[in-house]
Amino acid sequence: MKNENSQLTTAKSTEAAFYSAFAHCDMAAMAAVWDEEGAVCIHPGAAAATGRDAVLRSWSGILEQAAMPELRVVLLSRTEHDGLAVHVVEEHIGPVAGGRGTVVVLATNVYRRRGGTWRILEHHASAVPERPAGQHPLQ
């Protein structure tokens, strides 16, 4: 088996691994991308899951009940400094259960580098209200 840290060498590659785990409903891969200390995850409409164990329980509850979603992620903003990176993305998730269309979610992902390995520290996702055609998601 490939070393799970080998693909976590940049915040960008860790983000790709995070969304791959989500898209494939792969709980082991999801666990591999989360930081050991200080993890926080806020799913749309949910309370904060604080601590790695709570975060992984929250993802387990989602991934175990889901069919593999179609997932497209659009990077809207990226900042990196002193071993921390913040990415703001638009998640297009669909089709959702029952055949409804794509759901759009705005998410902020915070990554931390330790010893050359990047892991996700925080994920905060919020449903996006409908916006006028052509309006940028960060307006």
Residue, then its C-alpha position, 0 to 999 in steps of 0.5 A: m500500500k502506498n504511504e498515505n502521506s505521499q500525496l499530502t505534500t501541498a495544501k492543493s494535493t491534500e485538498a484533492a485527496f479530501y474531495s476524492a475521499f468525499a466523492h468516493c465515500d472512502m472513510a479511510a481516505m477521509a481519515a488520512v487527510w484530517d489533522e490530529e489536533g484542532a480539527v473542526c468541521i461544520h457541515p451545512g445546517a449542522a453544529a460544529a464537530t470539534g476534535r478529530d474523533a467528532v469530525l470523523r464521526s460526522w463524515s462517517g455518518i454522511l459517507e455511510q448513507a450516501a451514494m457516490p456523488e458527482l462532485r465538482v470543486v471550483l477554487l475561488s480564493r487561495t492564501e498560504h503563509d507560514g504553514l497554513a493555507v486557506h482555500v475558499v471553494e464552491e462545491h457542486i454536489g449532485p445529483v442528490a438523493g431522489g434525483r434532484g439537481t446539483v446542490v451548490v455549497l461554499a466552503t472554507n478549508v484550512y490546511r496546516r503543514r507539519g513536518g512536510t505533510w499538509r492536513i486539513l484542519e478546518h472545513h466550514a461549508s454553507a449552502v448557497p442561496e440562489r444568486p443572479a446569473g453571472q454574479h460571482p460567488l464571493q460578491 
